[in-house]
Amino acid sequence: MKLLKLLPLLGLLALAAIAQPSTGLSDPARGPVPVEKPSHPPRLTNAVNDDVRRPRNYDMQPPTIPHRVDGYQIDKNFNKCLDCHARTKTEFSLAIPASPTHYLDRAGKVLPQVSTRRYFCMQCHVPQEPVQPIVGNAFEGVAVPTGK
C-alpha cells in the first residue's frame, strides 16, 4: 500500500530529473561537451614503440615505458615485465634492469627477487601515446645542476 502512494512521487522526481536545464558547467579535459552530457575519450593510437629513453622531469620520477605493453600479464602469479627487466635476465635481453630499490623490502633488506611493493610495474611506470595534451601544461622540470 505504501508503495502505491510512493509511485506518483517517484514519477514526479523522474520527470524533474529529465527536465533539468543545462548547468553550463564545463571541464577542459572533456572538450566542448558539457559536464552533464556523456563524452567519449579520443581513440588511442599505436603506443610509442621506439625504445628511446625519455628525460625525467624531477628527481626520483619513474621512467616511462618506451615500448608497447598492451596484453602484458601482470598479476599475482606472473609479471611479463620481469621476463626482460629482472636483474638475472638483462644480460640476455639487453633491457634496462629494474632499479636496486625494487629489490628492497620495507625494512631495507635486499631480496633475491623484486619486492611485492614494486611488483605491479604500471602503478608507477606508464607507456607513452603519441597524442597532444588534453589541456595546456606549463610545467618546467628542475634544472639538473652541473658538477664542478
C-alpha positions as CSV (number, residue, x, y, z in Angstrom):
1,M,0.0,0.0,0.0
2,K,2.8,2.4,0.9
3,L,4.5,1.6,-2.5
4,L,1.4,2.7,-4.3
5,K,1.5,6.0,-2.5
6,L,5.2,6.5,-3.4
7,L,4.8,5.8,-7.2
8,P,3.4,9.2,-8.1
9,L,6.2,10.9,-6.2
10,L,8.8,8.8,-7.9
11,G,7.3,9.6,-11.2
12,L,7.5,13.4,-10.5
13,L,11.1,13.0,-9.4
14,A,12.0,11.2,-12.6
15,L,10.3,13.9,-14.7
16,A,12.1,16.7,-12.8
17,A,15.5,14.9,-13.4
18,I,14.8,14.6,-17.2
19,A,13.7,18.3,-17.5
20,Q,16.8,19.7,-15.8
21,P,18.2,22.6,-17.8
22,S,21.9,22.6,-18.8
23,T,24.1,23.8,-16.0
24,G,26.6,25.4,-18.4
25,L,29.5,23.9,-16.4
26,S,32.4,22.7,-18.5
27,D,35.7,20.9,-17.9
28,P,38.6,21.4,-20.3
29,A,39.5,17.7,-20.2
30,R,36.1,16.9,-21.7
31,G,36.4,19.4,-24.6
32,P,33.2,21.3,-25.6
33,V,30.9,18.6,-24.1
34,P,29.0,20.0,-21.0
35,V,29.6,18.2,-17.7
36,E,26.1,16.7,-17.6
37,K,26.4,15.1,-21.1
38,P,28.2,11.9,-21.8
39,S,31.6,12.4,-23.5
40,H,33.7,10.0,-25.5
41,P,37.5,9.9,-25.0
42,P,39.7,10.1,-28.1
43,R,40.6,6.8,-29.6
44,L,44.1,5.5,-28.7
45,T,46.6,5.2,-31.5
46,N,49.5,2.9,-31.6
47,A,51.6,3.3,-28.5
48,V,55.1,4.6,-28.8
49,N,57.4,1.7,-29.6
50,D,60.8,3.3,-30.2
51,D,62.8,2.2,-27.2
52,V,64.1,5.7,-26.7
53,R,64.7,6.6,-23.0
54,R,62.8,9.9,-22.2
55,P,64.3,12.5,-19.9
56,R,62.8,12.8,-16.4
57,N,61.3,16.0,-15.2
58,Y,62.1,15.7,-11.5
59,D,64.3,13.7,-9.1
60,M,63.0,10.1,-8.4
61,Q,60.5,10.3,-11.3
62,P,59.8,6.7,-12.5
63,P,61.0,6.3,-16.1
64,T,58.3,6.0,-18.8
65,I,57.9,2.7,-20.8
66,P,59.3,3.2,-24.3
67,H,57.7,0.2,-25.9
68,R,54.2,-1.4,-26.2
69,V,52.9,-3.3,-23.2
70,D,49.3,-4.0,-24.3
71,G,48.5,-7.6,-23.5
72,Y,51.2,-7.9,-20.8
73,Q,50.2,-10.2,-18.0
74,I,50.9,-8.6,-14.6
75,D,49.1,-10.3,-11.8
76,K,50.0,-12.1,-8.5
77,N,51.1,-15.1,-10.4
78,F,53.2,-13.6,-13.2
79,N,54.8,-10.4,-14.3
80,K,55.7,-10.2,-18.0
81,C,57.9,-7.1,-17.5
82,L,60.3,-9.2,-15.4
83,D,60.9,-11.5,-18.4
84,C,63.3,-8.8,-19.6
85,H,63.9,-6.4,-16.8
86,A,64.7,-8.8,-13.9
87,R,68.4,-8.4,-13.0
88,T,69.0,-12.0,-13.8
89,K,67.6,-11.6,-17.4
90,T,69.1,-8.3,-18.6
91,E,72.3,-9.8,-19.9
92,F,70.3,-11.8,-22.4
93,S,67.5,-9.3,-23.1
94,L,69.8,-6.1,-23.0
95,A,66.9,-4.3,-21.3
96,I,67.4,-1.8,-18.6
97,P,67.5,-3.7,-15.3
98,A,64.9,-2.9,-12.6
99,S,66.3,-0.4,-10.1
100,P,68.0,-1.9,-7.0
101,T,65.3,-0.1,-5.0
102,H,62.8,-2.7,-6.4
103,Y,64.6,-5.4,-4.6
104,L,64.3,-3.9,-1.1
105,D,61.6,-4.8,1.4
106,R,60.0,-2.3,3.9
107,A,62.9,-2.8,6.4
108,G,65.5,-2.2,3.7
109,K,66.6,-5.8,3.5
110,V,67.8,-6.8,0.0
111,L,65.7,-9.6,-1.6
112,P,66.7,-12.1,-4.3
113,Q,63.5,-11.2,-6.3
114,V,61.5,-8.0,-6.9
115,S,59.7,-6.9,-3.8
116,T,56.0,-7.3,-3.7
117,R,55.9,-3.5,-3.0
118,R,57.3,-2.9,-6.5
119,Y,55.8,-5.9,-8.4
120,F,53.0,-4.1,-10.2
121,C,55.1,-2.0,-12.6
122,M,52.4,0.1,-14.2
123,Q,51.4,1.6,-10.9
124,C,54.4,4.0,-11.5
125,H,55.7,3.4,-15.0
126,V,53.5,4.3,-17.9
127,P,53.6,3.7,-21.6
128,Q,53.5,6.8,-23.9
129,E,50.9,7.7,-26.5
130,P,51.7,10.0,-29.5
131,V,48.9,12.5,-28.7
132,Q,48.6,16.1,-27.9
133,P,47.9,17.0,-24.2
134,I,44.2,17.4,-23.4
135,V,44.8,20.6,-21.5
136,G,47.7,23.0,-21.6
137,N,50.6,22.5,-19.3
138,A,53.4,24.9,-18.5
139,F,55.3,22.6,-16.2
140,E,59.1,23.0,-16.3
141,G,61.3,20.4,-14.8
142,V,64.0,21.2,-12.3
143,A,67.3,22.1,-13.9
144,V,70.0,19.4,-13.3
145,P,73.0,21.0,-11.5
146,T,76.3,20.5,-13.4
147,G,79.2,19.0,-11.4
148,K,82.3,21.1,-10.8
